[in-house]
């Protein structure tokens, strides 16, 4: 899982953030500061990203990869004037 307070957090024996892209540390006032890939995100976005990782792992996909659409090519579009 993500790093929370500097410790690796694993839920039910499954590491759903193997690359440690998500981090949450408290600021001096004790409020949570969440980051993803070194960029600040809201705590809600942190939870959403965690949920997305869990869903991708359940489907057997990697947490980091993003699929690209590649379905358009020669002969795949029907032209309206034909």
Secondary structure, DSSP 8 states (H G I E B T S, - for coil): --EETTEE--BTTB-S-TT--EEEEE-TTS-EEEEETTEEE-HHHHHHHHHHHHHHHHTT--SS---------TT-S--TT-
